[in-house]
Amino acid sequence: MHCEDSSINKGCTVISPVCASVGTGGGPVSPQKKFWGAVGTLPTWGDAAAPSPPFPGRPRHHPDNYGAVSQGFGGGRVVVTPAPWGSRGAAVGQLWGRREAMEGPGAQHVLVTGCDGGVGLGLVKRFLELPSPPRRLFAACTDPDGKALNELALGTPNLVVLPLDVTDAGSIGAAVGRVRDELRGAGLSLLINTAGTRRHSTLQAETAENMALLYATNTIGPLQVTQAFLPLLQEAAQAGRGQELSCSRAAVVNVSSAMGSIGVAAAWGDAQDVSYRCSKAALNMLTKCQALQYGHSGILCIAIDPGDVEAAPGSQESPVTMEESTQGVLRVLAGLSASSNGTFWDWRGQSLPW
């Protein structure tokens, strides 16, 4: 599976892993189906408005239930390749056309939390590799003296190492002040809430302590960070008024996991991790609430699963490399639009059910 052990320090970076089988069983693979309409309106089998599954013998989210080719976001195409159930070997959904080359979301001022390591640090590296990297890239971390991040910052004037503990209100406030000073009147285009933590557990052994710890970092942390940076996000949205919702205008991206998807409940047989699943399910609902509230102000809000970046010993699935995951995330962000507001994606550009 994908169980990476994590440090449990407050605000530490831990990737949101996902069972690789989600791609073939986790939900409608098309970000946009002409048959059903815009993104975010995909029904699931059993919904009153949904048609009956064309292949009753298959699991309800089997990719073959959705046809071979459909229209993808950003003008690309999503190609569905039938693959063995649970296999990551065949790419279930791949973006073609103008999303094929490495492309970023076009945001000028970006803040990524949880950059001590893992996906947070990986995203910072990918942003810096873009043909047109952000003018200001804030790498928020709990250890501003960390070797990896500071080596990356050497000779990179647009990268700002930012101390931030997402569970500490004082730390969040200080980070907002620093970012505001650095931006000098400009807004924050893109906030990526990556910081998170995880503890392995079973349903029987789960504790209130685990639940409280993981909710504090994985759910309350993104809530408080987004609330604090909202004025800067609103400034960016106002500066881009007249443009449609996009990550280049103003956006909040919450790094989640298919383990928190109620429709998928990925990899239960490999890792129950109830507190982690519940905290990510709550983060997904938070994302939907943010989309409903902030979308009218010009701020796009989505959740994304970066994939199984580190597989557990004995897993039957191959892990996604950090480069694959983080490049995929940036490609997804580059293709988002107004119809993507309040949706849940994986790093391959596949829509996931909540």
C-alpha positions as CSV (number, residue, x, y, z in Angstrom):
1,M,0.0,0.0,0.0
2,H,1.3,3.4,0.8
3,C,1.9,3.7,4.5
4,E,4.7,6.2,5.2
5,D,5.5,6.6,8.9
6,S,5.4,10.2,9.9
7,S,6.9,12.4,12.5
8,I,4.2,13.6,14.7
9,N,5.6,17.0,15.3
10,K,3.0,19.8,15.0
11,G,2.6,20.9,11.5
12,C,5.1,18.5,10.1
13,T,4.9,17.5,6.5
14,V,3.5,14.2,5.7
15,I,2.2,13.4,2.3
16,S,-1.4,12.4,1.9
17,P,-1.0,8.9,0.5
18,V,-3.5,7.1,-1.6
19,C,-4.1,3.5,-2.7
20,A,-3.1,3.2,-6.3
21,S,-6.2,1.2,-7.0
22,V,-8.2,4.4,-6.6
23,G,-7.5,5.3,-10.2
24,T,-9.4,2.3,-11.4
25,G,-12.0,2.1,-8.8
26,G,-12.2,5.4,-7.1
27,G,-14.7,7.3,-9.1
28,P,-15.6,8.7,-12.5
29,V,-12.2,9.1,-14.2
30,S,-13.3,12.0,-16.4
31,P,-12.9,15.5,-15.0
32,Q,-15.7,16.4,-17.3
33,K,-18.3,14.2,-19.1
34,K,-20.3,15.7,-21.9
35,F,-23.1,13.3,-20.9
36,W,-23.4,14.7,-17.4
37,G,-22.2,18.3,-17.9
38,A,-19.8,20.4,-15.9
39,V,-17.2,19.3,-13.4
40,G,-18.6,18.7,-9.9
41,T,-22.0,17.5,-11.2
42,L,-21.0,13.8,-11.7
43,P,-23.7,11.6,-10.2
44,T,-22.8,8.2,-8.8
45,W,-24.7,4.9,-9.3
46,G,-27.5,4.9,-6.9
47,D,-28.2,8.7,-7.0
48,A,-31.7,9.5,-8.1
49,A,-30.5,11.4,-11.1
50,A,-27.9,8.9,-12.2
51,P,-28.5,6.3,-14.9
52,S,-28.2,2.6,-14.1
53,P,-24.7,1.2,-14.4
54,P,-24.2,-0.2,-17.9
55,F,-22.2,-3.1,-16.5
56,P,-24.0,-4.3,-13.4
57,G,-21.4,-7.0,-12.8
58,R,-18.6,-4.5,-12.3
59,P,-17.9,-2.2,-9.3
60,R,-19.9,0.9,-9.7
61,H,-16.9,3.2,-10.3
62,H,-15.1,0.8,-12.8
63,P,-13.6,3.0,-15.5
64,D,-15.1,0.9,-18.3
65,N,-18.5,2.1,-17.1
66,Y,-17.6,5.6,-18.4
67,G,-16.6,4.9,-22.0
68,A,-13.2,5.2,-23.7
69,V,-12.6,8.9,-24.3
70,S,-14.2,12.0,-22.8
71,Q,-13.5,15.7,-22.7
72,G,-11.1,16.7,-20.0
73,F,-10.5,20.0,-18.3
74,G,-8.3,22.8,-19.8
75,G,-9.0,21.7,-23.4
76,G,-7.2,18.4,-23.1
77,R,-8.6,14.9,-23.4
78,V,-8.8,12.2,-20.8
79,V,-8.1,8.8,-22.2
80,V,-9.5,5.8,-20.3
81,T,-7.4,2.7,-20.7
82,P,-9.1,-0.4,-19.4
83,A,-6.7,-2.0,-16.8
84,P,-6.9,-4.8,-14.3
85,W,-8.8,-3.9,-11.2
86,G,-6.5,-2.2,-8.7
87,S,-3.6,-1.9,-11.2
88,R,-1.6,1.3,-11.4
89,G,0.4,-0.1,-14.4
90,A,-2.0,1.2,-17.0
91,A,-2.7,4.9,-16.7
92,V,-6.4,5.2,-16.3
93,G,-6.7,8.9,-17.1
94,Q,-4.0,10.9,-18.8
95,L,-4.1,14.5,-20.0
96,W,-3.4,15.0,-23.6
97,G,-3.0,18.0,-25.8
98,R,-1.9,21.3,-24.3
99,R,-1.4,19.8,-20.8
100,E,1.2,17.3,-22.0
101,A,4.3,19.5,-21.4
102,M,5.4,20.5,-17.9
103,E,3.2,23.5,-17.0
104,G,2.5,25.4,-13.9
105,P,-0.6,27.1,-12.6
106,G,0.7,30.6,-13.5
107,A,0.4,31.9,-10.0
108,Q,2.7,34.9,-9.3
109,H,2.8,34.6,-5.5
110,V,2.6,31.1,-4.0
111,L,2.6,29.8,-0.4
112,V,3.1,26.1,0.3
113,T,2.8,24.8,3.9
114,G,4.6,21.7,5.2
115,C,7.8,22.2,3.3
116,D,10.1,20.4,5.8
117,G,10.0,17.4,3.4
118,G,7.7,15.2,1.5
119,V,5.2,16.6,-1.0
120,G,5.5,20.1,0.3
121,L,9.3,20.2,-0.4
122,G,8.7,18.4,-3.7
123,L,6.2,21.0,-4.9
124,V,8.6,23.8,-4.1
125,K,11.2,22.1,-6.3
126,R,8.7,21.7,-9.1
127,F,7.7,25.3,-8.9
128,L,11.3,26.4,-9.2
129,E,11.8,24.2,-12.2
130,L,9.0,25.8,-14.2
131,P,9.9,27.9,-17.2
132,S,8.2,30.8,-15.5
133,P,8.4,30.2,-11.7
134,P,6.5,32.3,-9.2
135,R,7.8,35.8,-8.4
136,R,7.6,35.0,-4.8
137,L,7.4,31.4,-3.5
138,F,6.9,31.0,0.3
139,A,8.1,27.6,1.6
140,A,6.4,27.3,5.1
141,C,8.0,24.9,7.5
142,T,8.3,24.1,11.2
143,D,12.1,24.0,11.0
144,P,13.4,27.1,9.1
145,D,17.0,25.9,9.6
146,G,16.3,22.6,7.8
147,K,19.2,21.6,5.5
148,A,17.2,20.6,2.4
149,L,15.1,23.7,2.2
150,N,17.9,26.1,2.9
151,E,20.2,24.5,0.3
152,L,17.3,25.0,-2.2
153,A,17.0,28.6,-1.2
154,L,20.7,29.4,-1.8
155,G,20.9,31.5,-4.9
156,T,17.1,31.5,-5.3
157,P,16.0,35.1,-4.5
158,N,12.3,34.4,-5.2
159,L,12.2,31.6,-2.6
160,V,11.4,32.7,1.0
161,V,11.7,30.2,3.8
162,L,8.8,30.9,6.2
163,P,8.5,29.5,9.8
164,L,5.0,28.2,10.3
165,D,3.4,25.8,12.7
166,V,-0.2,25.3,11.4
167,T,-1.5,24.4,14.9
168,D,-0.2,27.6,16.5
169,A,-2.2,30.8,16.1
170,G,0.7,33.0,17.0
171,S,2.9,31.3,14.4
172,I,0.3,31.7,11.7
173,G,-0.1,35.4,12.5
174,A,3.6,36.0,12.3
175,A,3.7,34.2,9.0
176,V,0.9,36.4,7.6
177,G,2.8,39.5,8.6
178,R,6.0,38.3,7.0
179,V,4.2,37.4,3.7
180,R,2.4,40.8,3.7
181,D,5.7,42.6,4.1
182,E,7.3,40.6,1.3
183,L,4.5,41.1,-1.1
184,R,4.4,44.9,-0.6
185,G,0.8,45.5,-1.4
186,A,0.3,42.6,-3.8
187,G,-2.0,39.7,-3.1
188,L,-1.3,35.9,-2.5
189,S,-2.3,34.1,-5.7
190,L,-2.1,30.5,-4.5
191,L,-2.2,28.8,-1.0
192,I,-1.4,25.1,-0.9
193,N,-2.2,23.5,2.4
194,T,0.2,20.5,2.4
195,A,1.2,20.2,6.1
196,G,-0.2,17.1,7.7
197,T,0.5,14.2,10.0
198,R,-0.5,10.6,10.3
199,R,-0.6,7.8,12.9
200,H,-1.2,4.2,12.1
201,S,-4.1,2.6,14.0
202,T,-7.0,0.2,13.8
203,L,-10.6,0.9,14.5
204,Q,-10.4,-1.1,17.7
205,A,-7.3,0.6,18.9
206,E,-8.1,4.2,17.9
207,T,-7.8,6.8,20.6
208,A,-9.2,10.2,21.4
209,E,-5.6,11.5,21.6
210,N,-4.9,10.3,18.0
211,M,-8.1,11.9,16.7
212,A,-7.4,15.2,18.4
213,L,-3.8,15.4,17.2
214,L,-4.7,14.6,13.6
215,Y,-7.7,16.8,13.4
216,A,-5.6,19.7,14.9
217,T,-3.0,19.4,12.1
218,N,-4.9,17.9,9.1
219,T,-8.2,19.8,9.4
220,I,-8.1,22.7,11.8
221,G,-4.6,23.7,10.5
222,P,-5.8,24.3,7.0
223,L,-8.9,26.0,8.3
224,Q,-6.9,28.5,10.4
225,V,-4.2,29.1,7.8
226,T,-6.7,29.8,5.1
227,Q,-8.7,32.1,7.4
228,A,-5.5,34.1,8.3
229,F,-4.4,34.5,4.7
230,L,-7.8,35.2,3.3
231,P,-7.3,39.0,3.1
232,L,-4.2,38.4,0.9
233,L,-6.1,35.9,-1.2
234,Q,-8.9,38.4,-1.6
235,E,-6.4,41.1,-2.7
236,A,-5.2,38.8,-5.5
237,A,-8.7,37.9,-6.5
238,Q,-9.7,41.6,-6.7
239,A,-6.6,42.4,-8.7
240,G,-7.7,39.8,-11.2
241,R,-11.4,40.7,-11.3
242,G,-12.9,40.1,-14.7
243,Q,-11.0,36.9,-15.0
244,E,-12.6,33.5,-14.4
245,L,-11.6,31.4,-11.3
246,S,-8.2,29.9,-11.7
247,C,-5.0,29.2,-9.8
248,S,-3.3,32.1,-11.5
249,R,-5.9,34.5,-10.1
250,A,-6.5,33.3,-6.5
251,A,-6.9,29.7,-5.1
252,V,-6.8,27.5,-2.1
253,V,-5.6,23.9,-2.6
254,N,-6.0,21.4,0.2
255,V,-3.8,18.3,0.0
256,S,-6.1,15.5,0.9
257,S,-6.2,11.7,0.3
258,A,-8.5,9.1,-1.2
259,M,-8.4,7.4,2.2
260,G,-10.6,10.3,3.3
261,S,-13.1,9.7,0.4
262,I,-16.3,8.2,1.8
263,G,-17.1,7.0,-1.7
264,V,-13.8,5.2,-2.1
265,A,-12.5,4.4,1.4
266,A,-9.3,3.4,-0.3
267,A,-7.0,0.7,1.0
268,W,-9.0,-0.3,4.1
269,G,-7.4,-3.8,4.0
270,D,-3.9,-2.3,4.1
271,A,-4.3,0.4,6.7
272,Q,-7.4,1.3,8.7
273,D,-5.8,4.5,10.1
274,V,-9.2,5.7,11.3
275,S,-8.1,9.1,12.7
276,Y,-6.2,9.9,9.5
277,R,-9.2,8.9,7.3
278,C,-11.6,11.0,9.4
279,S,-9.4,14.0,9.4
280,K,-9.0,14.0,5.6
281,A,-12.8,13.4,5.2
282,A,-13.3,16.5,7.3
283,L,-10.8,18.4,5.2
284,N,-12.7,17.4,2.1
285,M,-15.9,18.9,3.6
286,L,-13.9,22.0,4.7
287,T,-12.8,22.3,1.0
288,K,-16.4,22.2,-0.2
289,C,-17.4,24.8,2.4
290,Q,-14.6,27.1,1.3
291,A,-15.6,26.7,-2.3
292,L,-19.2,27.7,-1.5
293,Q,-18.1,30.8,0.6
294,Y,-15.0,32.0,-1.2
295,G,-15.9,31.2,-4.8
296,H,-18.1,34.3,-5.0
297,S,-15.1,36.4,-4.1
298,G,-13.0,35.1,-7.0
299,I,-11.1,32.4,-5.0
300,L,-11.0,28.9,-6.4
301,C,-11.0,26.1,-3.8
302,I,-10.2,22.4,-4.5
303,A,-8.8,19.3,-2.8
304,I,-6.2,17.1,-4.4
305,D,-4.6,13.7,-3.6
306,P,-0.9,13.6,-4.5
307,G,-0.8,9.8,-4.8
308,D,1.0,6.9,-3.1
309,V,4.3,8.6,-2.9
310,E,5.8,6.0,-0.6
311,A,4.5,2.4,-0.5
312,A,4.5,0.4,2.7
313,P,6.7,-2.7,3.0
314,G,4.9,-5.7,1.4
315,S,2.6,-3.6,-0.6
316,Q,1.3,-5.0,-3.9
317,E,1.3,-1.5,-5.4
318,S,4.2,0.4,-6.9
319,P,4.6,3.9,-5.3
320,V,4.4,7.0,-7.3
321,T,7.7,8.9,-7.5
322,M,7.9,12.3,-5.9
323,E,8.6,13.8,-9.3
324,E,5.6,12.1,-10.9
325,S,3.3,13.2,-8.1
326,T,4.4,16.8,-7.9
327,Q,4.5,17.3,-11.6
328,G,1.1,15.8,-11.9
329,V,-0.3,18.1,-9.2
330,L,1.0,21.2,-11.0
331,R,-0.5,20.0,-14.3
332,V,-3.9,19.5,-12.6
333,L,-3.7,23.0,-11.1
334,A,-2.8,24.5,-14.4
335,G,-6.0,23.1,-15.9
336,L,-8.5,24.2,-13.3
337,S,-11.2,26.7,-14.1
338,A,-14.5,28.0,-12.6
339,S,-16.2,24.7,-13.1
340,S,-13.6,23.0,-11.0
341,N,-14.5,25.0,-7.8
342,G,-15.4,22.7,-5.0
343,T,-14.0,19.5,-6.6
344,F,-11.7,16.7,-5.6
345,W,-8.8,15.4,-7.9
346,D,-5.9,13.1,-7.9
347,W,-2.5,13.9,-9.2
348,R,-3.3,12.3,-12.6
349,G,-6.2,14.6,-13.2
350,Q,-8.9,12.2,-12.3
351,S,-12.0,13.3,-10.5
352,L,-12.5,11.6,-7.1
353,P,-15.8,11.2,-5.3
354,W,-16.1,12.9,-1.9
